[in-house]
Amino acid sequence: MKSKLFGMLGLAAKAGKIVSGEFSVEKAVKERSAYLVILAEDASENTKKHFGDMCSYRKIPILFFGTKEELGNCIGKGFRANVALTDQGFAKSIIKKHEQEQSLGGKEV
């Protein structure tokens, strides 16, 4: 289901258009250099609320998918609860792909 999304994240990571980890993502959001924040579905409720509020206030889109392990693996790192895309093109592509998958009930497009 999510393999194409993870592939797109991996591509963005290779292009240097991703920051990961709580402090780096928070800094990118506060500096408004993040165009999309992705949180792992198994992130803590506190983390989800913290980043949800921060992104909502700054009108930065936020998506919830994958596990910490899956997010980390697709960007070539260890466990990651959150990542931020710092490129608008990659962000728009991932949002569009996520919406397509959601409208098809989670099936790959």
Phi, psi and omega per residue, in radians:
M1 nan -0.905 -3.002
K2 -1.731 0.102 -3.013
S3 -1.060 -0.630 3.126
K4 -1.206 -0.650 3.080
L5 -1.099 -0.749 3.133
F6 -1.167 -0.621 3.078
G7 -1.101 -0.723 3.112
M8 -1.145 -0.683 3.092
L9 -1.116 -0.726 3.117
G10 -1.072 -0.714 3.107
L11 -1.111 -0.769 3.108
A12 -1.092 -0.666 3.125
A13 -1.131 -0.735 3.125
K14 -1.127 -0.536 3.129
A15 -1.429 -0.072 3.129
G16 1.344 0.452 -3.073
K17 -1.857 0.371 -3.139
I18 -2.291 2.469 2.906
V19 -2.063 2.581 -3.109
S20 -2.427 2.791 -3.099
G21 1.669 2.589 -2.997
E22 -0.973 -0.856 -3.058
F23 -1.217 -0.719 3.136
S24 -1.159 -0.726 3.139
V25 -1.170 -0.769 3.130
E26 -1.054 -0.724 3.123
K27 -1.101 -0.765 -3.142
A28 -1.105 -0.691 3.122
V29 -1.147 -0.838 -3.106
K30 -1.142 -0.559 3.102
E31 -1.485 -0.048 -3.131
R32 1.058 0.532 3.046
S33 -1.669 -0.061 3.092
A34 -1.622 2.317 3.098
Y35 -1.804 -0.258 3.128
L36 -2.796 2.395 3.046
V37 -2.022 2.357 3.096
I38 -2.078 2.229 3.100
L39 -1.976 2.484 3.062
A40 -1.191 2.502 3.125
E41 -1.106 -0.457 -3.136
D42 -1.678 0.278 3.028
A43 -1.180 2.733 -3.118
S44 -1.152 2.711 3.117
E45 -1.060 -0.626 3.118
N46 -1.101 -0.768 3.114
T47 -1.116 -0.767 3.126
K48 -1.059 -0.756 3.140
K49 -1.171 -0.789 -3.115
H50 -1.003 -0.923 -3.111
F51 -1.283 -0.581 3.083
G52 -1.050 -0.819 3.122
D53 -1.133 -0.769 -3.098
M54 -1.113 -0.761 -3.135
C55 -1.239 -0.685 3.129
S56 -1.064 -0.788 -3.135
Y57 -1.052 -0.662 -3.097
R58 -1.693 0.075 3.125
K59 0.998 0.756 3.068
I60 -1.797 2.222 -3.136
P61 -1.072 2.566 3.119
I62 -2.363 2.364 3.117
L63 -2.137 2.621 3.083
F64 -2.077 1.972 3.020
F65 -2.822 2.733 3.122
G66 1.324 3.063 3.068
T67 -1.849 2.973 3.094
K68 -1.021 -0.717 -3.138
E69 -1.124 -0.791 -3.135
E70 -1.115 -0.755 3.120
L71 -1.069 -0.803 3.137
G72 -1.104 -0.803 -3.117
N73 -1.056 -0.732 -3.052
C74 -1.219 -0.354 3.106
I75 -1.854 0.136 3.065
G76 1.353 0.494 -3.139
K77 -2.197 -3.087 3.039
G78 -1.385 -2.750 3.135
F79 -1.006 2.332 3.079
R80 -2.384 2.182 3.114
A81 -1.478 -0.381 -3.105
N82 -2.634 2.617 3.037
V83 -2.459 2.692 3.076
A84 -2.247 2.390 3.066
L85 -1.620 2.268 -3.100
T86 -1.836 0.247 3.100
D87 -2.158 2.199 -3.060
Q88 -1.135 -0.654 -3.135
G89 -1.115 -0.844 3.086
F90 -1.068 -0.734 -3.124
A91 -1.056 -0.828 -3.137
K92 -1.093 -0.715 3.133
S93 -1.105 -0.739 -3.124
I94 -1.215 -0.698 3.091
I95 -1.078 -0.784 -3.135
K96 -1.082 -0.803 3.138
K97 -1.109 -0.700 3.125
H98 -1.112 -0.748 3.120
E99 -1.113 -0.695 3.104
Q100 -1.084 -0.768 -3.126
E101 -1.155 -0.667 3.130
Q102 -1.154 -0.695 -3.109
S103 -1.237 -0.368 3.120
L104 -1.732 0.237 3.109
G105 1.280 0.496 3.078
G106 1.575 0.063 3.128
K107 -1.432 2.590 3.136
E108 -1.157 2.584 3.118
V109 -1.896 nan nan
